[in-house]
Amino acid sequence: MFRYAFVLVIFLSGCYTSQNMHNNSQPSILWETWSNDVFAKAQQENRLVILDLKSNWCHWCHVMEQTTYEDSDVVKMIDAHYIPVRVDQDSHPALANRYRQYGWPATIIFTADGREILKNRGYIPPQRMSKLLQELFLNPQAQEGKEQVQYAKEHTLSVTTREVLKNKYRKTYDAKFGGLKLAKKFLDWDSVEYALVRAQLKDDFSDKVARSTLDGAAELIDPVWGGMYQYSTHGDWQHAHYEKIMATQVRAIKAYASGYRVYREPKYLRAAKKICDYMQEFLMSSDGVFYTSQDADVVPGQKSDAYFALGDEKRREQGIPRVDKSVYSRENGWAIEAFALMYAVTDDEKYLQIAQNAGEWFLKNRRSGLGFTHGAKDNGGPYLSGNIALAAAFIQLYEVTATEKWLQSAKQTLDFIAQNLRNERGGYYGEAPAANSVISPINDLSENIAVTRCANKVYHYTNKDNYLQMARHAMQYLATESILKKRLTEPAILLADEELAAPPLHVTVVGVDEEAKALFMRAQKFMRYHKVIEWLQEKEDATNNAGITFPSLPFSAAFLCADGACSAPIREADELEGLLLEQALIGE
């Protein structure tokens, strides 16, 4: 009887072989890298393919590596019937997005033609794994293929979908502790951003969401070194898991910096600065680019609660948890955007220097055509994640500096995405389609939110219709009701939809002196999610990117333009801020 061949893929770094021997003479596993060749080999050898998706900072990944994949019965079963593939999920964002809902480690088992027969979340003990591997090889049952989803034809949310998303935003709020109503508490930037926007409209519920979440999540900030722990268990903020990953740091910086913009409460700015300080000390290279994460464990596989209760000196005596020094475009795009925001909020040039230095490094070292590679050497791609993160970073840098180079870099990166990652059915793929690929690429929701918002902003800075069409194409995917029904909450889609539906507030500063710079920087202080800020330094008849020409004046001035009209010249920064605060953020 013919048996299906399968592939077991494990996302991890490192390479071992079943013919290699440890010091204790136990055989170890030869981990292969993810590629179509894995599936071709599985077909030739009548094997299964198993995927274990892990992360370098993950405690239970370390435990599974040291126990399950060192167990002699597991090693023998894999050696006899499987092709094991091990990849660090941070190194392959498209695969990570495909299986992110399963958490790390995630174990996926495939047939040799790429069909999934098992998806398992979390640690699998050796005995259970051995039994599972045997049962699946003897009786493989591939899961039925999913019916292809028809994406929305419109590039806007329906009234019904909009109300569903608003209701989810309200129902998922944890009134007792703040944040989302989940057993694992983490700082959800999208919910905080939406809450801050609504709070400025005098929405009392959203004001409570924003304040309670920011105050509660502050418990996850390391009191010794700074930085934010990834999450807390037990449904509160008191049971931290100690890994510090880049995504958590940059979302926290954006949340607390934006909270300070709205409430002007120093505690929020202190929180943002403490996280920035941590990143500069622990997650920044000598070249000025950012690393990926810091492990939760001092000794891999051993819990570190007692360690993180110590002060700085006692911690350092025991050693410092491992930092993953991989340099990825996605993580650096996120970090550049966050540090540029910190410059806008504080006027502190050190944050701008850090952001610009990292941006320059990527322009010099990671270019691939008009786009960017993810790592130094990618096993796949190009990927949407790093390219859209850098595009958003570049447009943020342009907004806070008015330096044309950053706008051009954002445009070029979006052009690369449009040319290489467009899904004709709607939205943009997480990875470019490859000829004869066994696993077809998919869209990622969060990445398409980023495309919608970034491309729309670039459209308003350039008045180039192709970027508006790009934003609308991504929104077609986001507006698909069957996709949104599966999400816990996605308030960022509401922001993306509202930004597409209405023009932004356009702030234009005209002038070349210190008064002009003061006006330009004051415009940055205002927390308005849908605005564009330009600084025109021409001496005569300056014209902004929206095609509006401003008169030549003997003094520097700012102009607010919205709904087809512009204000009279504004000379004082305090007057500008007052007028900005009067503007409604979202039309009701």
N, C-alpha and C positions, 0 to 999 in steps of 0.2 A: 504494500500500500504506500502511495506517495505521501511524504510528509512535507508540509510547508516549511520553507526556510525562513528564519527570523533573524532580526538584529537587535541586540541589547546595547543601547547607547547610554553611556554614563558621562555626564558633563563634568569634567574635572581636568586638572592639569596633572602632568606626570605620566610616565610611561613604564610599564612593567610587562613581563612576559611569563606565560605559563611554563616556559622552559627555564626561565630564570629561577634562582633559588635565593631565599633569604638566608641570613646567618643561621636560622634555626632549621634550615634545610626544607622549609615548606615551599611549595611552588607558589608563584604569584601570577597575576593576570596580565596579559599583554593588551593594554588599552589602545584602541585605534582612534583616529580622529574622524569627525563627522564628514561624510562625503557620499556621493553616489557610488563610489567604489566599494563601500561597506556593503551595500545592498547587492551589488553584482557578485561580490565574494560569497555572500550568504546564499545566493541562488546556486552558485557553482558547487558549494560544499554542503548544500542541504542543511543549513543552519538557521537559527533564529537570530534576530538582532535585538539587543536590549539596551535601552537608553536610561542612564541614571543622570539626571540633571542636578548638579551640585554647585555650591558657591564656596569660594575660599574663606569666607568669613563665617560660615554656617557651622554651629556646634554639632548638630546631629549628622551633618555630612562627614565631619571628622570621625564621629563615633562609628558610622556605617563603614567608612573606609578601613578603620582599625579592627573592626569585629567581623561584620558580614563578609566583606571582600577579602578577609584574611582566613576565613573558615575553609578548611580543607574540602568539605563536601560541596560548598558553593563553588570553589575554584575548580574542582573536578567537573561539576555539571556545566559550568560555563565553558571550560576547555573542550568538553566533548560535544556540546550542542549549540553553542552561541558564539556570536562575534560581539565582544564588548567594546563599546565606544565611550570614552570619558571626556567631557568638555566642561570647563568652567563656564557657567551660564553668563557671567559678565562679558565673556569674550565673544559670545554669539547671541546678540540681542534678538534676532528674529526667532531663534529656537526658544529662547527664554520667554519671549512674549507668548509663544504658542502654548507653553505649558506652565505659565506663571501661576495660574489658579491652583496648581497642585502643590505649590510650595517646594522648598528645597530640604532634603533631596527629593527629587521626583524620579520615579522609575517607570519607563515606558518600554513596552515590548512590541516589536513590529514583526510582521511577515516580511519576507524578502522583497515583496513588491510594494512595501511602504504602508500597509494597512496596520492599524493599531489593534492589538489584542488585549493590552492591559495598560492602564494608567493608574499608578499608585502614588499617594502623597505620603511623604515622611519616611522615617526610619523603618527598615524591615530587619528584624532579628535574623541571625544566621539560619536557625532551624526552619523558620517560616520561609525564608528565601529559597533554601534548598528544595523544599517541598513544592513551592510555587514554580520554580524553574522546571522541575521534572514534570509536573502536571501540565504545564503549558506546552512543553515540547511534545508530550504524548497526545494531547488533545487541544490543539490550537483552534480557537474560534475567533476569527477576526470580527471586530465590531463593524456593524453596518455603516456604510458611508453616509455622511450627512447630506441631506438635500441642499442643493445650492440656493442660498438666500438671494432673493431679488431685492436689490438695494432701491431706496427711495428714488423717485423720478424728480422730486423737487429738492431744491437746495435750502430748504427752510423747514423747521419743525412744524408739524401740524398742531392745531390748537390742543387736541387731545394729548399728544405726546408731550407738549410743553407743560401741561397741567400734571401729567404723570410724573415728570421729572421734578417739578416743584413739590409735589406731595412726597416723593421719596426723600428729598432734601429735608423736609420737616420731620418725617417719620423716623429717619435714621439717626436723628439727634439724640444724644444721651443727656437728658435733663439733669441727671444726678452728678455726673463727672465731666460733662463736656465731651466734645469729639463725637465720633460715630458710636452707635450702640452695638459694640462688638466685644467679644471676649478678649481679642488682641487689640489693645488701644495703640493707635499711632496718630501722628499729626497729619491730617489729610489737607494738603495745601489747597486743593480745588474747592473744598467746602469752606475753608477759611476765606479764600478770596471772594467767593460768591457772598458769604455772610458779610464781609466788610463793605462790599459794594452796596448791598441792601441796607446795611446799617446806616450808611450815609444818607439814605432816603428816609430815615426815621422809622425803619422797620424794627420794632422793639424785639421781636423774636430773633431776628438775625443779629442784632446787637448782642443779645444773650449768647447766641451760638459762637460768635467771634470771641467775645471776652472769656467765656468759660473754657473754650477750647485752648486758646492761647495760655490762659492761666494754668489749666490742668496739665497740658503737655509740657510746660516748663519743668515739671518734675522729672522729665526724661533727660534733661540737660545735665551732663556730668559736672558735679560741683567742683571737681578738682582740676580736670584738664579742659573742661568745656566740650563742645560737641554734643550731639543728641544721640541717645541710644535708639535703636530701631523701633522697638515697641515694648509694651508691657502686657503681661497676661492677667488673668483674673478679673477682667472687665474694669480695671482701674488703672491709675498711672503709677502705682507703687511697686510693681513687680517687673522690673526692667529686664530685658534681654540685651546684652551689653555690646553687641556688634554696632559699629558706626559706619554706615554705608553712605556713599556720596549722595544718593537720592534723598536720604533723610536729612542730611546737612543742608543741602541747597533749598529744599522745600521749607525747612525751618527758618532759614535766613530770610527767604521771601515772605514768609508768614509774619515773622516778628518785625521785619523792616516795614512791611505794609501796615501792620497793626500800629506801629509808631506813627506812620504817616496820618492815619485816621484819628487816633486817640491822643497823640502827643504825650503818651505816658512813658517816662524814661525806662521803666522796667522792660518794656518791649525792645527798646533799642539796645539795652544792656544784654539781653538774651541774644539778639542777632550778632552783636560784637563778640560775645563769648564763643559762639559757634565759628565765626570767622577766625578768631585767634587760634582755636583748635585746628582748623584746617591748615592754617599757615605753619603751625608747628609740626603737625603729624602727617598731613596729607598733601604736602607740596614738595616738589622736587627742587633740586638746585637750579634746574633750568626754568623754574617758574611755572611748571604745569602741575596738574593735580593727579594724585594717585586715586585708586578706586575705593578702598575700604580698609577698615581696621577690624581684626578678628575680635570675637567675643571672649576667646579663651587665651590665657597666658600659655598653658600647656594644651595643645589641641586635643579635644575630646573630654577635657576636665572642666567642670563648672567653675566659674570665677566670681561668685557672689562675694566671698570674703575678700578677694583681691580688690574689687571695686569699692569696698567699704573703707579702704586704706587711703591715707594721704599721699601726696606726690612722692616724697622720699621713700616711704615703705613700698610703694608700688614699684618704683624704679629698682629697688634692691632685688625684687623678684623677677624683674624683666618687664619688657613692654610687649603687649600683644602684637602679633605679626601684622604688618601693613602690606596689603596687596599693592605692589608698586607698578602694576600695569597702568599704562596711560591710554585711556580711551577717549574718542572724540565725544561720545555722548556725555560722559561724566564731566568732561572739561567744558563742553558747551553749557551744561547746567551751571557749573561753577562760575564761568565768565559772566553769565547773565545775572547771577546772584550778587557777585561783587560789583558789577556795574550799577545794580540797583542800590547797593550800599553807598556807593559814591553819590548817587542822586539824592539819597536821603540825608547824608552826613556832610557833604562837601569835602570829605577827607580824600585827598589825592592818592593816598596809599592804596585805597581800594580800586581806584581807576587804573593805577599803574599795574596792579596785579592782574586785573581783567584784560588790559591791553597787551601785556607781555604774553599771557597765555594765548590770546587770540593771534598775535603775531607768530608765535611758535607753531601753531597749527597751520597757518597760511604757508609757512616755510617748509614744514616737515611732513604734513599728512595730506597734501593735495593728491587727488586722483581725478585728473581732468578738471572740471569745474567744481567737483565735489570733494569728499574726504573719505579716507579709509577709517575703519573703526579703531583698529590697533596698528601696531607696527607691521604685522603680517597677518592678514585676515584669512580665515579658512571659510570663505564664502563672501557674500555681499555683492555689490555695495548695499549698505543698510540704510534704512530711513532714519533710524533712531539718532545716530550721531550727526547726520547731515541736517536734520531739522533742529536738533539742539544747538548746533553751531549757527544755523541761520537765525534762530531766535536770539542767540547771544550777539551776533553782529548787528542786528537791528536795534537791540538794547544799547550797544555801544554807540551806534549812530545817534540814538535819541539823547544820550547824555553828553555827547561831544560835538555833534554836528560835523563830524569828519567824514567826508564823502567816501573814503575808502571802505568804511564799514558798511555803508549802504550798498555799495557795489558788490561787496563780498556776500551780503545777504541775498542780493538778486541772483548772483551767479550760482549760489548754493541751491536756491529754489529752482532755478532753471535746470540744474543737474537732477533734482528730484523729479521734476516734471518729465524730463527726457528718459529717465531710467526706471522709475518706480511707479508710474501711473497704472492703476487698475482701470481698464476701460469700463468696467461695470459700475465704478464709483470708488472714490477714495484712492489711497496709495498703499502699495505693498510694503511690508516691513523689510523685505529683501527682494532684490531684482530677480525676476524669473530667469531660470537657467535652462538651456536646452537639455532635454532628456532627464530633467530632475525627477527623482522618485517622489519627493515631498513637495507639493505645490506651495508657493508662498501665500500668505494671508495678510489681511489688513489688521493693524492694531488700532484699537479705539483711541487710546491716549495719544499716540503719535499722529493720528489724523485730526484730533483736536488741535494739536500743536501746529499742524500744517494749515488748518483753517485760519487760526488766529494770526499766525506769522505772515502768511501770504496776504491776508486782508490788510494787515498793517502796512506791508510793503506797497500794496496797491495805493493806499492813501498817502504814502510818502512819494510815490513816483507817478501816480495817475496813469499807470500802465495797465490796460485791461486784462492782459494775460494773467496777472497775479490775482485779480478778482475772480477770474474764471477758475483758477487753480483752487482758491478758497472755496468756491461754490462746489467744485467737483469733490473735494474732501467732505464737505457738508452733506452731500448726497448719501454718503456712507453713514455719517453720524445720525442722519434723520430717519434711518431705517428702524421702524418700531420693533421688529422681532429681535434685533440686536440689543436695543436699549432695555427691553423687558428683562433681560438676564442680568442686568447690572444692579448692584446694590443702590448706588446713587452716582450721578454724574453731573453735578451742577456746572462744571466747566463747559458742557455742551450748551447749557442755557446762555452762558456768556458768549460763546462762539456764535450762536444763533442771533443774539441781540446785536452783536457787533456787525454782523453781515446785514442786518435789517436797517441800520441807521448810520448816518455819517458820524464820524468822530468830532469831538471838539478840536479845532485846529488852533494851536498856539504858535504864533510866528513872532520872533524877536528880530528886529532890524537894527544894526549898529555894530561898531567895531571896538568900543571902549569897555572899561570896567563896568559901567552902568549897564551895558548890554549883557555882559556876562552875568551880572547880578540878577537881571530879569530872567535870563535863560535858566539859571540854577534854581531860582525861586519857583519857576513853573514845574520843576522836577518834584518839588516837595508835595504836590497835591496828589492825593490818591484817587485818580480817575482812571478806571480800567480801560476806557476807550477814548484815547486822545492821541494826537500826534504833535510833536514839538519840533519846530525848526528854528534855526538861527541863521539868518541871512546877513552876510558881512559885506555885501556889495555897497558901494557908496551912493549909487544912483539907481532909482527905479528898480528896487529889488523885487524879484518874482519868486514866489514859493512853488513847491512841487504841485500844488493844486491849481496853478495857473493864475493865482491872484497877485497882482502887481501893487506894491505899496509905494507911497510917495517918498521922495527924498526929503528928509527932515534934518534940521540942524542939531538934533539930539537923538539919542537912542530911545527906542520905544518897543512895546509889545502890542500885538493885536490878537484879539480873540475872534475867531470866525466860526460860525455855525448857522445852519439853516439858511445859507445863501447870503448872509450879512456879516460884516466885520465891525468890531468896536472902534471907537475913537482911539487914538494913540494913548498908551498907558506908559507913564514914565517911571513910576515908583513901584518897587517890588512889593511893598505892602498892599498897594492898591490892586496889583495883579493878583496876589493871593486872595484878597477879599472877593474879587470878581469870580475867581475860579471856584471858590467855595459856594458861590450862589448857583452854580450850574447844576442842573439835574443830571444824574449819571445815566439813568436808564428811563426811557419813556414808558409810562405806565400803559 
